[in-house]
Amino acid sequence: MGDDTARPRILLVTPEISLVPDRSREHFDYLNCKPVGFAGFLSDWAGDLHARGVDVHIVQPDYRRAFTSILRNNPRIKGCRMPTDNVHLTEDRAFFYAGHPEANTPRENIKISLAFQREVIHQILPALKPDLIHCHDWMCGLIPAVARNLGIPCIFSLQNCETAKCFLSDVEDSGIDAAFFWQQLFFDHFPGNYEQIRETNAIDFLLSGVLAARHVSIASPAVLLKIAESFIRFPEAPLGKVLSEKLAVDCNAATEVRSAGMQFVNLYERLLGRPLLKTGAKSKFRNESWQHPILKDLRPLSFQENLEVRA
């Protein structure tokens, strides 16, 4: 992790296509390919933080074939205010020729997820040494467990309740040494000995991310409501139960993404234990009431408040 006297380094991790490299030029820019989606929110959010002096980095898979298709069909995509040194594309054949995650089969996305997370765990984290990690959805579900073992605070954001499962042996076969962090993961059944469960007890990616993260944010009021209703009707439902247990120990509140950027800034600073923005930049950020279109209709209800309302 970075020196306490230096600027905190924030790493945003997403399996989606958030930024597209325009490789048609020698010194290419990264383009925001999805301005009204959650991936567009990430690229805008990273760009705004960088503009305010934050040492923010974003990592995503190098979807080469998908990038080519996007640039061909959308020649007027706007550029992003992020330097190339702060954008990291992980490389593996699993996603070089893959389509967008939304168009792939579940099995293809598991393969992409493992390849992507392997590169983040073994290449990006050691090189960048971030002070805080903010990762998104089930395809990043192993990252919070690794971050917890490394002592790096991690936020896990989810847009929906989709997940996938695989065995520890699958994780190992992808090149990830799961022995380092397997005890932080969520299994179908309570795990026993590591060797005994490698091929018999499946890991749930989404629940692993929720379980291991220091903080969980839910980027949709509809998803928040769905989880709360499910928990009231089925108290043993895994996702609602894990969230409620995190609230019960009063250390990992689960709140949705709010419309103002200051909500994330305050959360980052709380987890870091030190300022993220300079006083002047923070005041300006607050007054501008930063907002992305995807966040404009979100209500400031936490999971706990939804339980109270629905009950």
C-alpha positions as CSV (number, residue, x, y, z in Angstrom):
1,M,0.0,0.0,0.0
2,G,1.0,3.6,-0.6
3,D,2.9,5.8,1.9
4,D,0.6,7.6,4.3
5,T,2.2,10.9,3.4
6,A,1.4,10.5,-0.3
7,R,-1.9,10.9,-2.1
8,P,-4.2,7.8,-1.5
9,R,-4.3,5.6,-4.5
10,I,-7.8,4.4,-5.5
11,L,-8.3,1.4,-7.8
12,L,-11.6,0.9,-9.6
13,V,-12.1,-2.7,-10.9
14,T,-14.8,-3.5,-13.4
15,P,-15.3,-6.5,-15.7
16,E,-17.5,-4.3,-18.0
17,I,-16.4,-2.2,-21.0
18,S,-16.1,1.1,-19.3
19,L,-13.4,2.7,-21.5
20,V,-12.5,2.0,-25.1
21,P,-8.9,2.6,-26.3
22,D,-8.8,4.4,-29.7
23,R,-5.7,2.6,-31.0
24,S,-6.0,4.3,-34.4
25,R,-3.6,7.0,-33.2
26,E,-0.1,6.7,-31.8
27,H,-1.0,8.5,-28.6
28,F,-4.5,7.3,-28.2
29,D,-7.2,8.4,-25.8
30,Y,-9.7,6.3,-23.9
31,L,-13.3,6.8,-24.9
32,N,-16.4,6.6,-22.8
33,C,-18.4,4.0,-24.6
34,K,-21.5,3.8,-22.4
35,P,-22.3,7.3,-21.0
36,V,-25.7,6.4,-19.5
37,G,-24.9,2.9,-18.1
38,F,-23.1,1.9,-14.9
39,A,-19.9,1.5,-16.9
40,G,-20.2,5.0,-18.1
41,F,-20.7,6.1,-14.5
42,L,-17.3,4.5,-13.6
43,S,-15.4,6.3,-16.4
44,D,-17.0,9.6,-15.6
45,W,-16.4,9.1,-11.9
46,A,-12.8,8.2,-12.5
47,G,-12.3,11.2,-14.8
48,D,-13.9,13.6,-12.2
49,L,-11.8,12.3,-9.4
50,H,-8.6,12.6,-11.5
51,A,-9.5,16.2,-12.4
52,R,-9.6,17.0,-8.7
53,G,-6.1,15.6,-8.1
54,V,-7.0,12.1,-6.9
55,D,-4.6,9.3,-7.8
56,V,-7.3,7.1,-9.3
57,H,-6.8,4.1,-11.6
58,I,-9.3,1.9,-13.4
59,V,-8.7,-1.7,-14.6
60,Q,-10.9,-3.7,-17.0
61,P,-10.4,-6.6,-19.5
62,D,-8.9,-5.9,-22.9
63,Y,-12.0,-6.8,-25.0
64,R,-10.2,-6.2,-28.3
65,R,-12.8,-7.5,-30.7
66,A,-15.6,-5.7,-28.8
67,F,-13.5,-2.5,-28.8
68,T,-13.2,-2.7,-32.6
69,S,-16.9,-3.2,-33.1
70,I,-17.8,-0.3,-30.7
71,L,-15.5,2.1,-32.5
72,R,-16.8,1.1,-35.9
73,N,-20.4,1.5,-34.9
74,N,-20.0,4.6,-32.7
75,P,-17.5,7.0,-34.4
76,R,-18.5,9.9,-32.2
77,I,-17.8,8.5,-28.8
78,K,-16.5,11.2,-26.5
79,G,-13.0,11.1,-24.9
80,C,-12.3,10.5,-21.3
81,R,-10.3,12.7,-19.0
82,M,-8.0,9.9,-17.8
83,P,-4.3,9.6,-18.7
84,T,-3.3,6.4,-20.3
85,D,-1.0,5.5,-17.4
86,N,-4.1,5.4,-15.1
87,V,-6.1,2.9,-17.3
88,H,-5.1,-0.7,-17.1
89,L,-6.3,-3.4,-19.6
90,T,-5.7,-6.9,-18.4
91,E,-4.6,-9.3,-21.2
92,D,-5.8,-12.8,-21.9
93,R,-7.2,-14.7,-24.8
94,A,-10.4,-15.4,-22.8
95,F,-11.6,-11.8,-23.4
96,F,-9.5,-10.7,-26.5
97,Y,-12.1,-12.3,-28.8
98,A,-15.1,-12.4,-26.4
99,G,-18.3,-10.3,-26.7
100,H,-19.6,-8.0,-24.1
101,P,-20.4,-9.8,-20.8
102,E,-24.1,-9.3,-21.3
103,A,-24.0,-11.3,-24.5
104,N,-21.9,-14.2,-23.3
105,T,-23.0,-17.5,-21.9
106,P,-22.6,-18.0,-18.1
107,R,-19.8,-20.5,-18.7
108,E,-17.9,-17.9,-20.9
109,N,-18.3,-15.2,-18.3
110,I,-16.9,-17.5,-15.5
111,K,-13.9,-18.1,-17.7
112,I,-13.5,-14.4,-18.4
113,S,-14.0,-13.6,-14.7
114,L,-11.3,-15.9,-13.5
115,A,-8.8,-14.8,-16.2
116,F,-9.5,-11.1,-15.4
117,Q,-9.3,-11.6,-11.6
118,R,-6.0,-13.6,-12.0
119,E,-4.4,-10.6,-13.8
120,V,-5.7,-8.2,-11.2
121,I,-4.5,-10.3,-8.3
122,H,-1.1,-11.3,-9.7
123,Q,-0.2,-8.2,-11.9
124,I,-2.2,-5.1,-11.1
125,L,-2.4,-5.2,-7.3
126,P,1.4,-5.8,-6.8
127,A,2.3,-3.1,-9.3
128,L,-0.1,-0.4,-8.1
129,K,-0.3,-1.1,-4.4
130,P,-3.6,0.7,-4.0
131,D,-4.8,2.1,-0.7
132,L,-8.4,1.3,-1.5
133,I,-10.2,-0.9,-4.0
134,H,-13.7,-0.4,-5.4
135,C,-14.9,-3.3,-7.4
136,H,-18.1,-4.1,-9.2
137,D,-20.4,-7.1,-9.5
138,W,-19.9,-10.8,-9.3
139,M,-17.2,-11.1,-11.9
140,C,-14.9,-9.3,-9.4
141,G,-16.2,-11.4,-6.5
142,L,-12.8,-12.9,-5.5
143,I,-11.1,-9.5,-5.2
144,P,-12.5,-8.4,-1.8
145,A,-11.3,-11.7,-0.2
146,V,-7.7,-11.0,-1.6
147,A,-7.9,-7.4,-0.5
148,R,-9.0,-8.4,3.1
149,N,-6.0,-10.7,3.4
150,L,-3.7,-7.9,2.1
151,G,-5.2,-5.4,4.6
152,I,-6.6,-3.2,1.8
153,P,-10.1,-1.7,2.4
154,C,-12.5,-2.8,-0.4
155,I,-15.9,-1.6,-1.5
156,F,-18.1,-4.0,-3.4
157,S,-20.9,-2.6,-5.6
158,L,-23.6,-4.6,-7.2
159,Q,-26.1,-3.6,-9.9
160,N,-28.2,-6.8,-9.7
161,C,-28.5,-10.2,-7.9
162,E,-26.8,-12.2,-10.7
163,T,-24.0,-14.5,-9.7
164,A,-22.1,-17.6,-10.8
165,K,-20.4,-20.5,-9.1
166,C,-17.4,-22.7,-9.5
167,F,-15.1,-24.9,-7.5
168,L,-11.8,-24.0,-5.9
169,S,-10.2,-26.4,-8.4
170,D,-11.5,-24.2,-11.2
171,V,-10.0,-21.1,-9.6
172,E,-6.7,-22.9,-9.3
173,D,-6.8,-24.2,-12.8
174,S,-7.1,-20.5,-14.0
175,G,-3.8,-19.7,-12.3
176,I,-5.1,-18.2,-9.1
177,D,-3.6,-19.5,-5.8
178,A,-6.8,-19.7,-3.8
179,A,-5.1,-21.2,-0.8
180,F,-4.1,-17.6,0.1
181,F,-7.7,-16.3,0.6
182,W,-10.2,-19.3,0.4
183,Q,-11.3,-18.8,4.0
184,Q,-12.7,-15.4,3.1
185,L,-15.0,-16.9,0.4
186,F,-18.7,-17.9,0.5
187,F,-19.3,-21.6,-0.2
188,D,-22.5,-23.5,-0.7
189,H,-21.8,-25.4,2.5
190,F,-19.7,-24.6,5.5
191,P,-16.1,-25.4,4.3
192,G,-13.9,-27.9,6.1
193,N,-10.4,-28.8,5.1
194,Y,-9.1,-27.0,2.0
195,E,-8.1,-30.2,0.1
196,Q,-11.4,-31.9,0.9
197,I,-13.6,-29.1,-0.6
198,R,-11.6,-28.2,-3.7
199,E,-13.9,-30.1,-6.0
200,T,-17.0,-30.7,-3.9
201,N,-18.1,-27.3,-2.5
202,A,-18.9,-24.5,-4.9
203,I,-17.9,-20.8,-4.4
204,D,-20.6,-18.2,-5.0
205,F,-18.9,-15.2,-6.6
206,L,-21.4,-12.5,-5.6
207,L,-21.8,-13.6,-2.0
208,S,-18.0,-13.9,-1.7
209,G,-17.7,-10.3,-2.7
210,V,-20.4,-9.2,-0.3
211,L,-19.0,-11.3,2.5
212,A,-15.4,-10.2,2.3
213,A,-15.9,-6.5,1.4
214,R,-15.5,-3.8,4.0
215,H,-18.5,-2.0,2.5
216,V,-21.3,-3.0,0.1
217,S,-23.1,-0.5,-2.1
218,I,-26.2,-1.4,-4.2
219,A,-26.6,0.8,-7.3
220,S,-30.3,0.3,-7.9
221,P,-33.3,0.9,-5.6
222,A,-35.1,-1.9,-7.4
223,V,-32.4,-4.4,-6.4
224,L,-32.3,-3.0,-2.9
225,L,-36.0,-3.5,-2.6
226,K,-35.9,-7.0,-4.1
227,I,-33.2,-8.1,-1.6
228,A,-35.1,-6.6,1.3
229,E,-38.4,-8.3,0.3
230,S,-36.7,-11.6,-0.2
231,F,-35.0,-11.4,3.2
232,I,-38.4,-10.7,4.9
233,R,-40.1,-13.7,3.2
234,F,-37.1,-16.0,3.3
235,P,-34.8,-15.0,6.3
236,E,-32.3,-17.7,5.3
237,A,-31.9,-16.4,1.8
238,P,-28.1,-16.0,1.5
239,L,-27.7,-12.5,0.1
240,G,-30.1,-10.8,2.5
241,K,-28.7,-12.9,5.4
242,V,-25.1,-11.9,4.7
243,L,-26.0,-8.2,4.4
244,S,-28.0,-8.3,7.6
245,E,-25.1,-10.1,9.5
246,K,-22.7,-7.4,8.3
247,L,-25.1,-4.7,9.6
248,A,-25.5,-6.6,12.9
249,V,-21.8,-6.3,13.7
250,D,-22.0,-2.5,13.0
251,C,-19.0,-2.3,10.8
252,N,-20.1,-2.9,7.2
253,A,-23.3,-0.8,6.4
254,A,-24.8,-1.7,3.1
255,T,-26.1,1.4,1.4
256,E,-26.9,2.1,-2.2
257,V,-25.1,4.5,-4.5
258,R,-26.4,8.1,-3.9
259,S,-26.8,10.8,-6.5
260,A,-24.0,13.1,-5.1
261,G,-20.4,12.3,-5.7
262,M,-19.7,13.4,-2.1
263,Q,-21.3,10.2,-0.8
264,F,-18.5,8.1,-2.3
265,V,-15.8,10.7,-1.4
266,N,-16.9,10.5,2.3
267,L,-17.0,6.7,2.2
268,Y,-13.5,6.6,0.7
269,E,-12.2,8.9,3.3
270,R,-13.8,7.0,6.1
271,L,-12.3,3.7,5.0
272,L,-8.9,5.3,4.3
273,G,-8.8,7.2,7.6
274,R,-7.4,10.3,5.9
275,P,-8.5,13.0,3.4
276,L,-8.9,12.1,-0.3
277,L,-9.5,15.7,-1.6
278,K,-7.9,18.9,-0.6
279,T,-10.2,21.3,1.4
280,G,-10.8,23.6,-1.6
281,A,-11.5,20.7,-4.0
282,K,-13.9,19.1,-1.5
283,S,-15.9,22.3,-1.1
284,K,-16.2,22.7,-4.9
285,F,-17.1,19.1,-5.3
286,R,-19.9,19.4,-2.7
287,N,-21.3,22.6,-4.3
288,E,-21.3,21.1,-7.8
289,S,-23.5,18.2,-6.6
290,W,-21.9,15.8,-9.1
291,Q,-24.4,13.5,-10.6
292,H,-24.4,10.9,-13.4
293,P,-27.7,10.1,-15.3
294,I,-27.8,6.6,-14.0
295,L,-27.9,7.8,-10.4
296,K,-30.5,10.6,-10.8
297,D,-33.6,8.6,-9.6
298,L,-31.9,6.7,-6.7
299,R,-33.5,7.2,-3.3
300,P,-31.2,7.4,-0.2
301,L,-32.6,4.2,1.5
302,S,-30.2,1.7,3.1
303,F,-30.8,-2.0,3.2
304,Q,-31.7,-1.7,6.9
305,E,-34.2,1.1,6.2
306,N,-35.8,-1.0,3.4
307,L,-36.3,-3.9,5.9
308,E,-38.1,-1.5,8.2
309,V,-40.3,-0.1,5.4
310,R,-41.2,-3.5,4.0
311,A,-41.9,-5.0,7.4
